[in-house]
């Protein structure tokens, strides 16, 4: 099982939103084809075919739980995800 698949599974489960590493979350989004730009501590992600813009800020080395929830909503809405065969 690949690292990105594990992070995705953890995000989709919704049980550990406060324990998702910021690097893990941004790495997953990049792996899923999102492009990023950074302005200060704001990491802004966009993707063709996705109307929403994802704006993430780190909370130390962790992701903010409400932002993990936003990412989960987008993954489910647009049916975006990595497969188990990374």
N, C-alpha and C positions, 0 to 999 in steps of 0.2 A: 504494500500500500504506500503510495507516494505521499510526500509531505503536504503538497497542495490539496490532495484529496482528503487528508486527515483534517486540515484546517477548514476546508469546505464542510465536511461532515460536522465538525464542532460548531460552526456558525449556523448551519441549518438545523441542528438539534435545539438551539436556543437555550441550552442549559448552562452555558458558561460564557455569556457575553462579556463579563468583566475580566475574563482570563485569556482573551485573545491578544497575542502579541501584535504590536503595531507593524513590525516588519513582516510578520506572517500574513496579516490582512492586506497590506499593500502588495506583497509578493503574489498573493492569490489573484488580486485584481489585474496585475500586470500579466500573469499567466493566462488569464481569461480574455486578454486582448484589449484591455483598457489602456489608454495612453494617459500619462500623468504629467503634470507640471507642478512646480513647487514655488510658492510665494511665502517666504517666511516659514512658519511651521504649518502652513496649509498645503496639503497635498490634494490636488484637484484632479479627479479622474473622469474621463469621458470615453465614450465608445460609440461607434457608428451603429445606428439601430436602437440605441437606448436614449430616450428623451431626457432623462434626469442627469444631472451632474452630481457626482459624489465628492463632497468636500470633507476631508478627514484631517484631524489634528491629533497628535500623540498625547497621551496622558502618562508621561514618563516613558516606559517601554511598552506600555499596554495601549490598546485601543479603547476609546470611550464606548461604554455599553450601548448608548443610544445610536451611535454611528454603526456599530456592528448590526444592530437591528435594522437600520436603513439598508445596509448592504444585503442582509438576508432577504428583505422585501424585494429588492431589485433582482436578486438571483432567482427568486421564485416567480416574480412577475414575468421576466423575460426568458425563463427556463435556461439560464446560463449555468454552466458547471463544467468541471473537469471530470474525466472518467477515471476509473480505477487503474488504468493501464498507462501510467505516466512513464 
